[in-house]
Amino acid sequence: MAARHRRWDLGFFLWAIPGFLLSLGFITVIGPPLLVAGAILLAWLYLRGPGWPADLGLLAGVGSMCLTIAVINAIGDGLDPTVWAIVGAALVAGSSLAFWWLRCRPRAG
């Protein structure tokens, strides 16, 4: 069982990639290729990738997209990045903490 865990230690980050692609695909002009790539990766991870709690990385991917939008707005003269930054930080922190708690808590018995 330890070898299985070592193989998928990065599973949380693997799940973040389709979260980022799918959420970015919904808000950009070049969305359809991103949506297709995200959906294919999501299906592959669902069928062959690590399961619970690693799939909480999907929310972290959405949060990282929000943080990327916040940085773009902060660098340019775009919209106020505060809302994007708060939502992104909450999603990344919340899903990371939930993953850590579920993965690292001591087993009963």
Secondary structure as UniProt FT lines:
FT   HELIX           2..7
FT   TURN            8..10
FT   HELIX           11..27
FT   TURN            29..30
FT   HELIX           31..48
FT   TURN            52..53
FT   HELIX           54..56
FT   HELIX           57..75
FT   TURN            76..77
FT   HELIX           82..104
//
